[in-house]
Amino acid sequence: MTASGVETVEVQLGDRSYDILIGNGLVETAGAEIAARLPGLATAIVTDANVAAIHLERLKESLAGAGIRATVIELPPGEKTKSFEALQQVVDGILAARLERGDAVIALGGGVIGDLAGFASGIVRRGMKFIQMPTSLLAQVDSSVGGKTGINTSHGKNLVGVFHQPQLVLADTGVLDTLPVREFRAGYAELAKYGLIDRPDFFAWLEGHWQPVFAGGAERAHAIAEACRAKADVVARDEYETGDRALLNLGHTFGHALEAATGYDSARLVHGEGVAIGMALAHRFSSRLNLASPDDAARVETHLRAVGLPWRMADIPGGLPDAETLFSFIAQDKKVSRGALTFILTHGVGKSFIAKDVPASEVVTFLKENHPG
């Protein structure tokens, strides 16, 4: 079987450049794509039980058909898998399979698996080859591109990890048909984010085409490719997040605080939903600071509401802690530098910028005004 309508986006990083292939049927053609680019290697497939049940056998058949040896390391699903314990399990599995430095780790799963497998591939034998096969929309447009890997600790999310770029990303748009609609919506928030950062025409296109993006087909592949193109441009300019790459955190400062406030309970709030509310809050906060028009905030909120995403704190089921406690979560977030608050704010749709030294008093007042209590 061949993948149909495959689009290629290149991440340009000199001799470490790599392709993102986007299209339907790439799980079946993965063996041929990998063998053509990286001949003669063996692999370890890192995946979780949910993804394995649906997609693993097809990937194994594809690799076997291309003469690629594959060892499977299967983990439990969920955010708790981004841990030191799971990292050790993956590292031990790679070493037990006697894989060499020139061999590859394949991440078959969502962002959790991609971050964990990428970290393992970055540290085993001081750096192995790495192939991303993201199976969630969020991973296809965000975490699989750009080389950020890591695990969580008791001190916070993603605090231990390395930058380790993949050699290849295979984003099979067909696998997204198996996602629950809530998870697809959560990934869509990250998709819309790229329009809100600096591609107003893309956001306007999404406003008119979000329904066929959800339905699948050419519009879905186009939207994913456009998002990957946007992220690839940012990564090429700022691989190690010392400048412009921070713009990719639009909505994340508020969103991470809300995730922490709900105890990372996915029944109440998943990451993409937190980002959706966070993006709406970032636009509303920008309006409050007279940086942008209230009409822009309303436009963002209208679109998020139309696709079925939460867009305000009141949309989170269960109670939230008070504004001061929410602010304490913001102050603990990694977007704080030497005690100064850094937010991604906006002058309007597609006009985001890095705002440093945002006054704490303004943030607390804003949180009080928008608190559901």
Contacts in CASP RR format, 6 or more apart in sequence:
PFRMAT RR
TARGET T0000
AUTHOR 0000-0000-0000
METHOD contacts of the structure
MODEL  1
MTASGVETVEVQLGDRSYDILIGNGLVETAGAEIAARLPGLATAIVTDAN
VAAIHLERLKESLAGAGIRATVIELPPGEKTKSFEALQQVVDGILAARLE
RGDAVIALGGGVIGDLAGFASGIVRRGMKFIQMPTSLLAQVDSSVGGKTG
INTSHGKNLVGVFHQPQLVLADTGVLDTLPVREFRAGYAELAKYGLIDRP
DFFAWLEGHWQPVFAGGAERAHAIAEACRAKADVVARDEYETGDRALLNL
GHTFGHALEAATGYDSARLVHGEGVAIGMALAHRFSSRLNLASPDDAARV
ETHLRAVGLPWRMADIPGGLPDAETLFSFIAQDKKVSRGALTFILTHGVG
KSFIAKDVPASEVVTFLKENHPG
1 25 0 8 1.000
1 28 0 8 1.000
1 29 0 8 1.000
2 25 0 8 1.000
2 28 0 8 1.000
2 29 0 8 1.000
3 21 0 8 1.000
3 23 0 8 1.000
3 24 0 8 1.000
3 25 0 8 1.000
3 26 0 8 1.000
3 28 0 8 1.000
3 29 0 8 1.000
3 172 0 8 1.000
4 23 0 8 1.000
4 24 0 8 1.000
4 25 0 8 1.000
5 23 0 8 1.000
5 24 0 8 1.000
5 221 0 8 1.000
6 21 0 8 1.000
6 22 0 8 1.000
6 23 0 8 1.000
6 26 0 8 1.000
7 21 0 8 1.000
7 22 0 8 1.000
7 23 0 8 1.000
7 221 0 8 1.000
7 222 0 8 1.000
7 225 0 8 1.000
8 19 0 8 1.000
8 20 0 8 1.000
8 21 0 8 1.000
8 22 0 8 1.000
9 19 0 8 1.000
9 20 0 8 1.000
9 22 0 8 1.000
9 225 0 8 1.000
9 228 0 8 1.000
9 229 0 8 1.000
9 232 0 8 1.000
10 17 0 8 1.000
10 18 0 8 1.000
10 19 0 8 1.000
10 20 0 8 1.000
10 232 0 8 1.000
11 17 0 8 1.000
11 18 0 8 1.000
11 19 0 8 1.000
11 20 0 8 1.000
11 145 0 8 1.000
11 146 0 8 1.000
11 165 0 8 1.000
11 232 0 8 1.000
11 235 0 8 1.000
11 236 0 8 1.000
12 232 0 8 1.000
12 236 0 8 1.000
13 165 0 8 1.000
13 235 0 8 1.000
13 236 0 8 1.000
13 239 0 8 1.000
16 165 0 8 1.000
18 165 0 8 1.000
18 166 0 8 1.000
18 167 0 8 1.000
18 168 0 8 1.000
18 169 0 8 1.000
19 37 0 8 1.000
19 168 0 8 1.000
19 169 0 8 1.000
20 144 0 8 1.000
20 145 0 8 1.000
20 169 0 8 1.000
20 171 0 8 1.000
20 228 0 8 1.000
20 232 0 8 1.000
21 33 0 8 1.000
21 168 0 8 1.000
21 169 0 8 1.000
21 170 0 8 1.000
21 171 0 8 1.000
22 140 0 8 1.000
22 171 0 8 1.000
22 173 0 8 1.000
22 221 0 8 1.000
22 224 0 8 1.000
22 225 0 8 1.000
22 228 0 8 1.000
23 171 0 8 1.000
23 172 0 8 1.000
23 173 0 8 1.000
23 174 0 8 1.000
23 221 0 8 1.000
24 172 0 8 1.000
24 173 0 8 1.000
24 174 0 8 1.000
24 217 0 8 1.000
24 221 0 8 1.000
25 172 0 8 1.000
25 174 0 8 1.000
26 33 0 8 1.000
26 133 0 8 1.000
26 170 0 8 1.000
26 171 0 8 1.000
26 172 0 8 1.000
27 55 0 8 1.000
27 58 0 8 1.000
27 59 0 8 1.000
27 62 0 8 1.000
27 133 0 8 1.000
27 170 0 8 1.000
27 172 0 8 1.000
27 175 0 8 1.000
28 58 0 8 1.000
28 61 0 8 1.000
28 62 0 8 1.000
29 62 0 8 1.000
30 59 0 8 1.000
30 62 0 8 1.000
30 63 0 8 1.000
30 133 0 8 1.000
30 170 0 8 1.000
31 62 0 8 1.000
31 63 0 8 1.000
31 65 0 8 1.000
31 66 0 8 1.000
31 67 0 8 1.000
31 68 0 8 1.000
32 62 0 8 1.000
32 66 0 8 1.000
33 168 0 8 1.000
33 170 0 8 1.000
34 41 0 8 1.000
34 43 0 8 1.000
34 63 0 8 1.000
34 66 0 8 1.000
34 68 0 8 1.000
34 104 0 8 1.000
34 131 0 8 1.000
34 168 0 8 1.000
35 66 0 8 1.000
35 67 0 8 1.000
35 68 0 8 1.000
37 167 0 8 1.000
37 168 0 8 1.000
38 104 0 8 1.000
38 129 0 8 1.000
38 131 0 8 1.000
38 167 0 8 1.000
38 168 0 8 1.000
40 68 0 8 1.000
41 68 0 8 1.000
41 102 0 8 1.000
41 103 0 8 1.000
41 104 0 8 1.000
41 129 0 8 1.000
42 68 0 8 1.000
42 69 0 8 1.000
42 70 0 8 1.000
42 71 0 8 1.000
42 97 0 8 1.000
42 99 0 8 1.000
42 100 0 8 1.000
42 103 0 8 1.000
42 104 0 8 1.000
43 63 0 8 1.000
43 68 0 8 1.000
43 69 0 8 1.000
43 70 0 8 1.000
43 71 0 8 1.000
43 99 0 8 1.000
43 103 0 8 1.000
43 104 0 8 1.000
43 105 0 8 1.000
43 106 0 8 1.000
43 131 0 8 1.000
44 70 0 8 1.000
44 71 0 8 1.000
44 72 0 8 1.000
44 73 0 8 1.000
44 90 0 8 1.000
44 93 0 8 1.000
44 94 0 8 1.000
44 97 0 8 1.000
44 99 0 8 1.000
44 103 0 8 1.000
44 104 0 8 1.000
44 105 0 8 1.000
44 106 0 8 1.000
45 56 0 8 1.000
45 59 0 8 1.000
45 60 0 8 1.000
45 63 0 8 1.000
45 70 0 8 1.000
45 71 0 8 1.000
45 72 0 8 1.000
45 73 0 8 1.000
45 106 0 8 1.000
45 108 0 8 1.000
46 73 0 8 1.000
46 75 0 8 1.000
46 90 0 8 1.000
46 105 0 8 1.000
46 106 0 8 1.000
46 107 0 8 1.000
46 108 0 8 1.000
46 113 0 8 1.000
46 114 0 8 1.000
46 116 0 8 1.000
46 117 0 8 1.000
46 120 0 8 1.000
47 55 0 8 1.000
47 56 0 8 1.000
47 72 0 8 1.000
47 73 0 8 1.000
47 74 0 8 1.000
47 75 0 8 1.000
47 107 0 8 1.000
47 108 0 8 1.000
47 109 0 8 1.000
47 113 0 8 1.000
48 74 0 8 1.000
48 75 0 8 1.000
48 76 0 8 1.000
48 77 0 8 1.000
48 78 0 8 1.000
48 81 0 8 1.000
48 109 0 8 1.000
48 112 0 8 1.000
48 113 0 8 1.000
49 74 0 8 1.000
49 75 0 8 1.000
49 76 0 8 1.000
49 77 0 8 1.000
50 77 0 8 1.000
51 77 0 8 1.000
51 108 0 8 1.000
51 109 0 8 1.000
51 110 0 8 1.000
51 113 0 8 1.000
51 135 0 8 1.000
52 72 0 8 1.000
52 74 0 8 1.000
52 108 0 8 1.000
54 175 0 8 1.000
54 178 0 8 1.000
55 108 0 8 1.000
55 135 0 8 1.000
55 175 0 8 1.000
55 178 0 8 1.000
56 72 0 8 1.000
56 74 0 8 1.000
56 108 0 8 1.000
59 70 0 8 1.000
59 106 0 8 1.000
59 108 0 8 1.000
59 133 0 8 1.000
60 70 0 8 1.000
60 72 0 8 1.000
63 69 0 8 1.000
63 70 0 8 1.000
64 70 0 8 1.000
70 106 0 8 1.000
71 93 0 8 1.000
71 94 0 8 1.000
71 96 0 8 1.000
71 97 0 8 1.000
71 99 0 8 1.000
73 89 0 8 1.000
73 90 0 8 1.000
73 93 0 8 1.000
73 94 0 8 1.000
75 81 0 8 1.000
75 86 0 8 1.000
75 89 0 8 1.000
75 90 0 8 1.000
75 113 0 8 1.000
75 116 0 8 1.000
77 112 0 8 1.000
78 112 0 8 1.000
78 266 0 8 1.000
79 112 0 8 1.000
79 152 0 8 1.000
79 264 0 8 1.000
79 266 0 8 1.000
81 112 0 8 1.000
81 113 0 8 1.000
81 116 0 8 1.000
82 112 0 8 1.000
82 115 0 8 1.000
82 116 0 8 1.000
82 150 0 8 1.000
82 151 0 8 1.000
82 152 0 8 1.000
82 157 0 8 1.000
82 158 0 8 1.000
83 151 0 8 1.000
83 152 0 8 1.000
84 151 0 8 1.000
84 153 0 8 1.000
84 160 0 8 1.000
86 116 0 8 1.000
86 151 0 8 1.000
87 116 0 8 1.000
87 119 0 8 1.000
87 120 0 8 1.000
87 151 0 8 1.000
90 116 0 8 1.000
90 117 0 8 1.000
90 120 0 8 1.000
91 120 0 8 1.000
91 123 0 8 1.000
91 124 0 8 1.000
94 105 0 8 1.000
94 120 0 8 1.000
94 121 0 8 1.000
94 124 0 8 1.000
94 128 0 8 1.000
95 124 0 8 1.000
99 105 0 8 1.000
99 124 0 8 1.000
99 128 0 8 1.000
100 125 0 8 1.000
101 125 0 8 1.000
101 126 0 8 1.000
101 127 0 8 1.000
101 128 0 8 1.000
102 128 0 8 1.000
102 129 0 8 1.000
103 128 0 8 1.000
103 129 0 8 1.000
104 121 0 8 1.000
104 128 0 8 1.000
104 129 0 8 1.000
104 130 0 8 1.000
104 131 0 8 1.000
104 167 0 8 1.000
105 117 0 8 1.000
105 118 0 8 1.000
105 120 0 8 1.000
105 121 0 8 1.000
105 124 0 8 1.000
105 128 0 8 1.000
105 129 0 8 1.000
105 130 0 8 1.000
105 131 0 8 1.000
106 117 0 8 1.000
106 131 0 8 1.000
106 133 0 8 1.000
107 113 0 8 1.000
107 114 0 8 1.000
107 116 0 8 1.000
107 117 0 8 1.000
107 118 0 8 1.000
107 130 0 8 1.000
107 131 0 8 1.000
107 132 0 8 1.000
107 133 0 8 1.000
107 134 0 8 1.000
107 144 0 8 1.000
108 133 0 8 1.000
108 135 0 8 1.000
109 133 0 8 1.000
109 134 0 8 1.000
109 135 0 8 1.000
109 136 0 8 1.000
109 139 0 8 1.000
110 134 0 8 1.000
110 135 0 8 1.000
110 136 0 8 1.000
110 138 0 8 1.000
110 139 0 8 1.000
110 143 0 8 1.000
110 144 0 8 1.000
111 134 0 8 1.000
111 136 0 8 1.000
111 138 0 8 1.000
111 139 0 8 1.000
111 143 0 8 1.000
111 144 0 8 1.000
114 132 0 8 1.000
114 134 0 8 1.000
114 139 0 8 1.000
114 143 0 8 1.000
114 144 0 8 1.000
114 149 0 8 1.000
115 143 0 8 1.000
115 148 0 8 1.000
115 149 0 8 1.000
115 150 0 8 1.000
115 151 0 8 1.000
115 158 0 8 1.000
116 149 0 8 1.000
116 150 0 8 1.000
116 151 0 8 1.000
117 130 0 8 1.000
117 149 0 8 1.000
118 130 0 8 1.000
118 147 0 8 1.000
118 149 0 8 1.000
118 150 0 8 1.000
118 164 0 8 1.000
118 166 0 8 1.000
119 149 0 8 1.000
119 150 0 8 1.000
119 151 0 8 1.000
119 160 0 8 1.000
119 161 0 8 1.000
119 162 0 8 1.000
119 164 0 8 1.000
121 127 0 8 1.000
121 128 0 8 1.000
121 129 0 8 1.000
121 130 0 8 1.000
121 149 0 8 1.000
121 164 0 8 1.000
122 128 0 8 1.000
122 130 0 8 1.000
122 149 0 8 1.000
122 162 0 8 1.000
122 164 0 8 1.000
123 162 0 8 1.000
127 164 0 8 1.000
129 167 0 8 1.000
130 164 0 8 1.000
130 165 0 8 1.000
130 166 0 8 1.000
130 167 0 8 1.000
131 166 0 8 1.000
131 167 0 8 1.000
131 168 0 8 1.000
131 169 0 8 1.000
131 170 0 8 1.000
132 139 0 8 1.000
132 144 0 8 1.000
132 145 0 8 1.000
132 166 0 8 1.000
132 168 0 8 1.000
132 169 0 8 1.000
132 170 0 8 1.000
133 169 0 8 1.000
133 170 0 8 1.000
133 171 0 8 1.000
133 172 0 8 1.000
134 140 0 8 1.000
134 143 0 8 1.000
134 144 0 8 1.000
134 169 0 8 1.000
134 171 0 8 1.000
135 172 0 8 1.000
135 175 0 8 1.000
135 176 0 8 1.000
136 176 0 8 1.000
136 179 0 8 1.000
136 183 0 8 1.000
136 187 0 8 1.000
137 176 0 8 1.000
137 179 0 8 1.000
137 183 0 8 1.000
137 184 0 8 1.000
137 186 0 8 1.000
137 187 0 8 1.000
137 188 0 8 1.000
137 190 0 8 1.000
137 191 0 8 1.000
137 224 0 8 1.000
138 183 0 8 1.000
138 186 0 8 1.000
138 187 0 8 1.000
138 190 0 8 1.000
138 271 0 8 1.000
138 272 0 8 1.000
140 171 0 8 1.000
140 173 0 8 1.000
140 176 0 8 1.000
140 224 0 8 1.000
140 228 0 8 1.000
141 187 0 8 1.000
141 190 0 8 1.000
141 191 0 8 1.000
141 194 0 8 1.000
141 224 0 8 1.000
141 227 0 8 1.000
141 228 0 8 1.000
141 231 0 8 1.000
142 187 0 8 1.000
142 190 0 8 1.000
142 227 0 8 1.000
142 231 0 8 1.000
142 248 0 8 1.000
144 166 0 8 1.000
144 169 0 8 1.000
144 171 0 8 1.000
145 169 0 8 1.000
145 228 0 8 1.000
145 231 0 8 1.000
145 232 0 8 1.000
145 235 0 8 1.000
146 165 0 8 1.000
146 166 0 8 1.000
146 231 0 8 1.000
146 232 0 8 1.000
146 235 0 8 1.000
146 239 0 8 1.000
147 163 0 8 1.000
147 164 0 8 1.000
147 165 0 8 1.000
147 166 0 8 1.000
147 235 0 8 1.000
148 158 0 8 1.000
148 163 0 8 1.000
148 241 0 8 1.000
149 161 0 8 1.000
149 162 0 8 1.000
149 163 0 8 1.000
149 164 0 8 1.000
150 158 0 8 1.000
150 160 0 8 1.000
150 161 0 8 1.000
150 162 0 8 1.000
151 158 0 8 1.000
151 160 0 8 1.000
151 161 0 8 1.000
152 158 0 8 1.000
152 159 0 8 1.000
153 159 0 8 1.000
153 160 0 8 1.000
157 256 0 8 1.000
158 334 0 8 1.000
159 334 0 8 1.000
163 239 0 8 1.000
163 240 0 8 1.000
165 239 0 8 1.000
169 228 0 8 1.000
171 224 0 8 1.000
171 228 0 8 1.000
173 216 0 8 1.000
173 217 0 8 1.000
173 220 0 8 1.000
173 221 0 8 1.000
173 224 0 8 1.000
174 216 0 8 1.000
176 184 0 8 1.000
176 216 0 8 1.000
176 220 0 8 1.000
177 216 0 8 1.000
181 214 0 8 1.000
182 270 0 8 1.000
183 270 0 8 1.000
184 214 0 8 1.000
185 273 0 8 1.000
185 307 0 8 1.000
185 308 0 8 1.000
185 309 0 8 1.000
186 270 0 8 1.000
186 271 0 8 1.000
186 272 0 8 1.000
186 273 0 8 1.000
186 275 0 8 1.000
186 276 0 8 1.000
186 309 0 8 1.000
187 272 0 8 1.000
188 210 0 8 1.000
188 213 0 8 1.000
188 214 0 8 1.000
188 307 0 8 1.000
188 309 0 8 1.000
189 272 0 8 1.000
189 273 0 8 1.000
189 274 0 8 1.000
189 275 0 8 1.000
189 276 0 8 1.000
189 279 0 8 1.000
189 304 0 8 1.000
189 309 0 8 1.000
190 227 0 8 1.000
190 272 0 8 1.000
190 275 0 8 1.000
191 206 0 8 1.000
191 213 0 8 1.000
191 223 0 8 1.000
191 224 0 8 1.000
191 227 0 8 1.000
192 203 0 8 1.000
192 206 0 8 1.000
192 276 0 8 1.000
192 279 0 8 1.000
192 303 0 8 1.000
192 304 0 8 1.000
193 248 0 8 1.000
193 250 0 8 1.000
193 251 0 8 1.000
193 275 0 8 1.000
193 279 0 8 1.000
194 202 0 8 1.000
194 226 0 8 1.000
194 227 0 8 1.000
194 230 0 8 1.000
194 231 0 8 1.000
195 202 0 8 1.000
195 203 0 8 1.000
195 206 0 8 1.000
195 230 0 8 1.000
195 349 0 8 1.000
195 350 0 8 1.000
196 203 0 8 1.000
196 250 0 8 1.000
196 279 0 8 1.000
196 283 0 8 1.000
196 300 0 8 1.000
196 346 0 8 1.000
196 349 0 8 1.000
196 350 0 8 1.000
196 352 0 8 1.000
197 230 0 8 1.000
197 247 0 8 1.000
197 248 0 8 1.000
197 250 0 8 1.000
197 344 0 8 1.000
197 350 0 8 1.000
197 352 0 8 1.000
198 230 0 8 1.000
198 247 0 8 1.000
198 350 0 8 1.000
198 351 0 8 1.000
198 352 0 8 1.000
199 226 0 8 1.000
199 230 0 8 1.000
199 350 0 8 1.000
200 349 0 8 1.000
200 350 0 8 1.000
200 351 0 8 1.000
202 226 0 8 1.000
202 230 0 8 1.000
203 303 0 8 1.000
203 349 0 8 1.000
203 350 0 8 1.000
206 213 0 8 1.000
206 223 0 8 1.000
206 303 0 8 1.000
207 303 0 8 1.000
209 219 0 8 1.000
209 223 0 8 1.000
210 303 0 8 1.000
210 306 0 8 1.000
210 307 0 8 1.000
212 218 0 8 1.000
212 219 0 8 1.000
212 220 0 8 1.000
213 219 0 8 1.000
213 220 0 8 1.000
213 223 0 8 1.000
214 220 0 8 1.000
214 307 0 8 1.000
231 248 0 8 1.000
234 244 0 8 1.000
234 245 0 8 1.000
234 247 0 8 1.000
234 248 0 8 1.000
235 245 0 8 1.000
237 244 0 8 1.000
237 245 0 8 1.000
238 244 0 8 1.000
238 245 0 8 1.000
239 245 0 8 1.000
243 354 0 8 1.000
246 335 0 8 1.000
246 342 0 8 1.000
246 344 0 8 1.000
246 354 0 8 1.000
247 344 0 8 1.000
247 352 0 8 1.000
247 353 0 8 1.000
247 354 0 8 1.000
249 335 0 8 1.000
249 344 0 8 1.000
250 279 0 8 1.000
250 282 0 8 1.000
250 344 0 8 1.000
250 346 0 8 1.000
250 352 0 8 1.000
251 274 0 8 1.000
251 275 0 8 1.000
251 278 0 8 1.000
251 279 0 8 1.000
251 281 0 8 1.000
251 282 0 8 1.000
251 344 0 8 1.000
252 275 0 8 1.000
252 278 0 8 1.000
252 335 0 8 1.000
252 344 0 8 1.000
253 278 0 8 1.000
253 282 0 8 1.000
253 330 0 8 1.000
253 333 0 8 1.000
253 335 0 8 1.000
253 342 0 8 1.000
253 343 0 8 1.000
253 344 0 8 1.000
254 274 0 8 1.000
254 277 0 8 1.000
254 278 0 8 1.000
254 281 0 8 1.000
254 282 0 8 1.000
254 330 0 8 1.000
255 274 0 8 1.000
255 275 0 8 1.000
255 277 0 8 1.000
255 278 0 8 1.000
255 281 0 8 1.000
256 329 0 8 1.000
256 330 0 8 1.000
256 333 0 8 1.000
257 326 0 8 1.000
257 327 0 8 1.000
257 329 0 8 1.000
257 330 0 8 1.000
257 333 0 8 1.000
258 269 0 8 1.000
258 274 0 8 1.000
258 277 0 8 1.000
258 278 0 8 1.000
258 313 0 8 1.000
258 316 0 8 1.000
258 320 0 8 1.000
258 326 0 8 1.000
258 329 0 8 1.000
259 269 0 8 1.000
259 271 0 8 1.000
259 274 0 8 1.000
260 329 0 8 1.000
260 332 0 8 1.000
261 320 0 8 1.000
261 321 0 8 1.000
261 325 0 8 1.000
261 326 0 8 1.000
261 329 0 8 1.000
262 268 0 8 1.000
262 269 0 8 1.000
262 316 0 8 1.000
262 320 0 8 1.000
268 316 0 8 1.000
268 317 0 8 1.000
268 318 0 8 1.000
269 310 0 8 1.000
269 316 0 8 1.000
273 309 0 8 1.000
273 310 0 8 1.000
274 310 0 8 1.000
276 304 0 8 1.000
276 309 0 8 1.000
276 310 0 8 1.000
276 311 0 8 1.000
277 310 0 8 1.000
277 311 0 8 1.000
277 312 0 8 1.000
277 313 0 8 1.000
277 315 0 8 1.000
277 316 0 8 1.000
279 300 0 8 1.000
279 304 0 8 1.000
280 297 0 8 1.000
280 300 0 8 1.000
280 301 0 8 1.000
280 304 0 8 1.000
280 311 0 8 1.000
280 312 0 8 1.000
281 312 0 8 1.000
281 313 0 8 1.000
281 366 0 8 1.000
281 370 0 8 1.000
282 343 0 8 1.000
282 344 0 8 1.000
282 345 0 8 1.000
282 346 0 8 1.000
283 292 0 8 1.000
283 296 0 8 1.000
283 297 0 8 1.000
283 300 0 8 1.000
283 301 0 8 1.000
283 346 0 8 1.000
283 348 0 8 1.000
284 297 0 8 1.000
284 301 0 8 1.000
284 366 0 8 1.000
284 370 0 8 1.000
285 343 0 8 1.000
285 345 0 8 1.000
285 363 0 8 1.000
285 366 0 8 1.000
286 292 0 8 1.000
286 296 0 8 1.000
286 297 0 8 1.000
286 345 0 8 1.000
286 346 0 8 1.000
286 347 0 8 1.000
286 348 0 8 1.000
287 293 0 8 1.000
287 294 0 8 1.000
287 296 0 8 1.000
287 297 0 8 1.000
288 362 0 8 1.000
288 366 0 8 1.000
288 369 0 8 1.000
289 345 0 8 1.000
289 362 0 8 1.000
291 345 0 8 1.000
291 346 0 8 1.000
291 347 0 8 1.000
292 345 0 8 1.000
292 346 0 8 1.000
292 347 0 8 1.000
292 348 0 8 1.000
292 351 0 8 1.000
293 348 0 8 1.000
296 346 0 8 1.000
296 348 0 8 1.000
296 349 0 8 1.000
299 349 0 8 1.000
300 311 0 8 1.000
300 349 0 8 1.000
301 311 0 8 1.000
301 312 0 8 1.000
304 310 0 8 1.000
304 311 0 8 1.000
305 311 0 8 1.000
310 316 0 8 1.000
312 370 0 8 1.000
312 372 0 8 1.000
313 320 0 8 1.000
313 370 0 8 1.000
313 371 0 8 1.000
313 372 0 8 1.000
314 372 0 8 1.000
316 372 0 8 1.000
319 372 0 8 1.000
320 326 0 8 1.000
320 371 0 8 1.000
320 372 0 8 1.000
320 373 0 8 1.000
322 371 0 8 1.000
323 364 0 8 1.000
323 367 0 8 1.000
323 368 0 8 1.000
323 371 0 8 1.000
324 364 0 8 1.000
326 367 0 8 1.000
326 371 0 8 1.000
327 360 0 8 1.000
327 363 0 8 1.000
327 364 0 8 1.000
327 367 0 8 1.000
330 336 0 8 1.000
330 341 0 8 1.000
330 363 0 8 1.000
331 339 0 8 1.000
331 341 0 8 1.000
331 360 0 8 1.000
335 341 0 8 1.000
335 342 0 8 1.000
335 343 0 8 1.000
336 342 0 8 1.000
337 356 0 8 1.000
340 356 0 8 1.000
340 357 0 8 1.000
340 358 0 8 1.000
341 357 0 8 1.000
341 358 0 8 1.000
341 359 0 8 1.000
341 360 0 8 1.000
341 363 0 8 1.000
342 354 0 8 1.000
342 355 0 8 1.000
342 356 0 8 1.000
342 357 0 8 1.000
342 358 0 8 1.000
343 355 0 8 1.000
343 358 0 8 1.000
344 352 0 8 1.000
344 353 0 8 1.000
344 354 0 8 1.000
344 355 0 8 1.000
345 352 0 8 1.000
345 353 0 8 1.000
345 355 0 8 1.000
345 358 0 8 1.000
346 352 0 8 1.000
346 353 0 8 1.000
347 353 0 8 1.000
END
